């Protein structure tokens, strides 16, 4: 009989292997996502899991970007629409939409809704610039990527106060 492994253990194993490669010099520590038609990079160490959009329980009297609460294997996560939070419309709720669960080390049960996941990206060799103090990366095809700062996001008072 084959050994069974659950999804969470599998994803943690992938993250562990990626971080081990990162320490060995093979920089593949960022995940590419799309938010409101724009490309963003997210540090893999800042997220614990990526999953399809589950059923949400709406929260009354919340800001428009706060979509509600999702039950993920018995744990409740507050779900933020990143496009709406950035005031760039709303996320496309399609089969490609994904939730990024914030890493447990931050002690926030927060999930970020993105339009889609574009896969692992190695931005080490990309040209880097800054726009209004925010890093911008330019890939080999001329695409522009922003850097999603999870730690900075969790420190923003507006992100922590969801009541309208």
Secondary structure as GFF3:
##gff-version 3
##sequence-region A 1 164
A	DSSP	alpha_helix	7	23	.	.	.	ID=ss1
A	DSSP	beta_strand	30	35	.	.	.	ID=ss2
A	DSSP	beta_strand	38	43	.	.	.	ID=ss3
A	DSSP	three_ten_helix	44	46	.	.	.	ID=ss4
A	DSSP	beta_strand	47	52	.	.	.	ID=ss5
A	DSSP	beta_strand	56	57	.	.	.	ID=ss6
A	DSSP	beta_strand	66	72	.	.	.	ID=ss7
A	DSSP	beta_strand	75	81	.	.	.	ID=ss8
A	DSSP	alpha_helix	82	85	.	.	.	ID=ss9
A	DSSP	beta_strand	98	102	.	.	.	ID=ss10
A	DSSP	three_ten_helix	104	106	.	.	.	ID=ss11
A	DSSP	beta_strand	110	114	.	.	.	ID=ss12
A	DSSP	beta_strand	116	121	.	.	.	ID=ss13
A	DSSP	beta_strand	127	131	.	.	.	ID=ss14
A	DSSP	beta_strand	134	138	.	.	.	ID=ss15
A	DSSP	beta_strand	144	147	.	.	.	ID=ss16
A	DSSP	alpha_helix	150	155	.	.	.	ID=ss17
A	DSSP	alpha_helix	157	160	.	.	.	ID=ss18
###
